[in-house]
Amino acid sequence: MDNQKKCLFEKFGGDQQVSELIDQFYYKVLFDKLLRDKFLKADMSRVRYQQKRFFSQMMGDKNTQYTGRDLIEVHKNLNITNQQFDKFKTHLKNIAQDMEVPIQDIDELLQHVENHRDVIVFSK
């Protein structure tokens, strides 16, 4: 299969790599003063599981169906700010760079994430 046809999920290296990305991500988030409060009451194993499914589907994996709660429902009472959303993206970018993901694939991932800003940021 030539590289043009591969979805982002495949380019990242599939399930194992996406799992690694999300695990590393939440490790960083829970040590980030700006973000960790949002997760204090959360069941983190469930959050990670749903986020892995969401990211896999968002990145083009045809075999994964996100079955978690609607994104608006999940986020509307969390008062997430644009600053926090940006920080979230910065962590993702740094982890993907550490994983030696090519920059164009990182940019594509961050664009997918950016497309969801409106259903995550409610504190203007």
C-alpha positions as a printed NumPy array, in Angstrom:
array([[  0.   ,   0.   ,   0.   ],
       [  1.571,   3.305,  -0.954],
       [  1.878,   5.937,   1.753],
       [ -0.692,   8.289,   0.213],
       [ -3.418,   5.731,   0.846],
       [ -2.558,   5.051,   4.471],
       [ -4.782,   6.67 ,   7.068],
       [ -3.206,   8.586,   9.928],
       [ -3.897,   5.684,  12.304],
       [ -1.757,   3.396,  10.13 ],
       [  0.921,   6.038,   9.628],
       [  1.191,   6.386,  13.418],
       [  1.772,   2.645,  13.703],
       [ -1.685,   1.406,  14.633],
       [ -3.162,   0.356,  17.912],
       [  0.028,  -0.049,  19.915],
       [  1.347,   3.402,  19.056],
       [ -1.97 ,   5.183,  19.578],
       [ -2.281,   3.475,  22.988],
       [  1.232,   4.605,  23.838],
       [  0.446,   8.168,  22.741],
       [ -2.658,   8.357,  24.944],
       [ -0.99 ,   6.718,  27.962],
       [  1.958,   9.112,  27.78 ],
       [ -0.442,  11.977,  27.275],
       [ -2.465,  11.333,  30.431],
       [  0.705,  10.785,  32.404],
       [  1.745,  14.337,  31.422],
       [ -1.738,  15.793,  31.934],
       [ -1.967,  14.49 ,  35.496],
       [  1.248,  16.357,  36.345],
       [  0.128,  19.542,  34.61 ],
       [ -1.29 ,  22.091,  37.067],
       [ -3.317,  23.711,  34.301],
       [ -5.061,  20.484,  33.292],
       [ -5.082,  17.95 ,  36.086],
       [ -8.06 ,  19.417,  37.969],
       [-10.284,  18.461,  35.05 ],
       [ -9.541,  14.806,  35.732],
       [ -9.572,  14.6  ,  39.529],
       [-13.009,  13.007,  39.683],
       [-12.616,  10.946,  36.536],
       [-12.174,   7.193,  36.248],
       [ -8.861,   7.447,  34.411],
       [ -8.834,   3.906,  33.04 ],
       [-12.213,   4.606,  31.457],
       [-11.061,   8.023,  30.193],
       [ -7.98 ,   6.459,  28.577],
       [-10.008,   3.63 ,  27.048],
       [-12.564,   6.004,  25.509],
       [ -9.899,   8.449,  24.373],
       [ -7.972,   5.654,  22.615],
       [-11.144,   4.631,  20.787],
       [-11.96 ,   8.225,  19.929],
       [ -8.456,   8.946,  18.622],
       [ -8.319,   5.687,  16.647],
       [-11.589,   6.489,  14.915],
       [-10.638,  10.163,  14.409],
       [ -7.336,   9.038,  12.842],
       [ -9.131,   6.844,  10.326],
       [ -9.151,   3.352,  11.854],
       [-12.131,   1.643,  10.228],
       [-12.213,  -1.093,  12.886],
       [-12.754,   1.188,  15.867],
       [-16.052,   2.767,  16.767],
       [-16.094,   5.393,  19.488],
       [-19.018,   4.488,  21.744],
       [-18.448,   6.939,  24.568],
       [-20.678,   9.817,  25.553],
       [-21.289,  12.705,  23.211],
       [-18.369,  15.153,  23.351],
       [-20.582,  18.097,  24.244],
       [-22.12 ,  16.117,  27.108],
       [-18.701,  15.113,  28.388],
       [-17.196,  18.607,  28.298],
       [-19.967,  21.178,  28.772],
       [-19.678,  21.356,  32.572],
       [-15.881,  21.217,  32.758],
       [-15.32 ,  24.888,  31.872],
       [-12.371,  24.085,  29.638],
       [-10.671,  27.206,  28.308],
       [ -8.908,  27.831,  25.006],
       [ -5.67 ,  28.034,  26.984],
       [ -6.254,  24.54 ,  28.376],
       [ -7.2  ,  23.203,  24.959],
       [ -3.977,  24.641,  23.521],
       [ -1.969,  23.064,  26.332],
       [ -3.627,  19.716,  25.576],
       [ -2.478,  20.038,  21.951],
       [  1.053,  21.004,  23.045],
       [  1.368,  17.841,  25.141],
       [  0.143,  15.72 ,  22.236],
       [  2.599,  17.353,  19.867],
       [  5.558,  16.895,  22.229],
       [  4.762,  13.236,  22.872],
       [  4.324,  12.5  ,  19.172],
       [  7.671,  14.208,  18.503],
       [  9.286,  12.083,  21.23 ],
       [  7.799,   9.033,  19.479],
       [  9.515,  10.247,  16.289],
       [  6.279,  10.654,  14.37 ],
       [  6.876,  12.62 ,  11.13 ],
       [  5.945,  16.291,  11.438],
       [  3.288,  16.192,   8.702],
       [  1.515,  13.374,  10.558],
       [  1.68 ,  15.354,  13.804],
       [  0.238,  18.384,  12.021],
       [ -2.577,  16.257,  10.632],
       [ -3.333,  14.873,  14.099],
       [ -3.379,  18.352,  15.64 ],
       [ -5.716,  19.559,  12.903],
       [ -8.13 ,  16.702,  13.707],
       [ -8.002,  17.712,  17.369],
       [ -8.457,  21.393,  16.508],
       [-11.611,  20.532,  14.568],
       [-13.202,  19.501,  17.889],
       [-12.418,  22.721,  19.779],
       [-16.037,  23.934,  19.538],
       [-17.433,  20.897,  21.367],
       [-14.779,  20.928,  24.104],
       [-14.141,  24.578,  24.985],
       [-17.118,  26.125,  26.746],
       [-15.421,  28.707,  28.916],
       [-14.852,  31.59 ,  26.529]])
